[in-house]
Amino acid sequence: MADLAALAAALPGTEQGIACAGTALESRTFHIRRKTFLFLSKRQARLKLDASAPEARALGLPVGANRWVTLQLDALPATSVLKRWIAESHSLFAPASRSAPTKPARSRKPPK
């Protein structure tokens, strides 16, 4: 669990919190812009995938609604896969890069 937490915490803009505190569902959360990209409990982790969702299915992992994947902590994929998946989940909620090209302004005809 500590490895997943360290991987998530190292991503830019990541903040941590707790979801469902004091209940059986209590999880550490890792979020950006108030959007959680990783839930980490005592037995499992949940993260959102997009392009890697078919890969997770191929590994026999349950991919639920909106491509949220549940990972059992006692049967995790390779660290390289986890690192890539956590980064993908983070990127789904991270703000767009400021260096990304922007749409050119549309010219308006002056009123007649």
N, C-alpha and C positions, 0 to 999 in steps of 0.2 A: 504494500500500500504506500509506503514512503516513497518508493520510486515513482509511482504514478503522480503523487502529490508534488514531488520535486520537478518532474517533467512539466506539469501544468503550471506550477508557480513560476517557472523560468520564462514563460512566454510573456511578451510585452503587454502591459496594461492589465494583467491578471490580478484580480482581487479574490480573497477567500471569504467564506462565510459558512453558515450552518443552516441546513434545511430540516424542517420537522424536528426541531430540538426537543429532547426528552421523550421521544416516541420510538417505537421499534423501527421506524423509517428514517431515523436520524442519519444524515449524510453531511460530509464536508462538501462544500460547493466551491467551484472555481469558475469565476465569471468575468466577463468583460462587458462594459456598457450595460450593466444590470441584467445581462443575459447569461445564464449558466451554460457552460459548455462541457462540464464534467461534474458528475455526482459521484462521491466516493464514500461507501459505507464499510462496515466491518467485513462484509462477505462479497460485495460486488461493486462494480463501477458501471456507470452509464454515461455514454457520450453520443453525440450526434455525428453521423457521417453523411457524406453525399456521394462522391465518386467512389469511395471505398466500401460502400454498403454491399455491393455484390461480392466483394472479397470476404467480408465478414460472414455473409450467408454461406459462402463456399467453405468456410472454416467451421460451419455448423453452429454459428452464434445466432441467437434470436435478434432479428431486426424488426423493431416494432413500428408503431405509428410515427410518421415523420422521420423515419430512419434513425431512431434512437436505438442504440445497440447496448445490450447488457452483457458485461464480462464478469465471470466468476473469478474472484481473486486467486483461487487455488488452481486455476487452469487458464492462465493468461497466455496470449500469443507472445512471440519473440519481442524483446525490448525495442528493436528497430521498427517493428510494426506498431507497437504501442505509441512510440514517439511520433510516428507519422500520423496516426489516427488522432492523437490528442491535438497535434498542430492543425489538422484538418478541422476538427470540431471547433477549435479556437477561431480559426479563420472564417468560419461560417457566421460568427457573431462580431468579429473585429471590424472596426471602421475601415472603409475603403482607403487605400493608400493615397496619400496626398500627391504622389508622383504619377498617379494614374491619369491617362488622358481624359480631358473633359470634352463635352460636346461643344462645338462652336456655337456662339450666340446667333440666334436667328435674326436676320435683318427685318425690320418692320418698314412698311411703306408709310411715309408721312401722311397724316390725315388731309383730306382735301377740303 
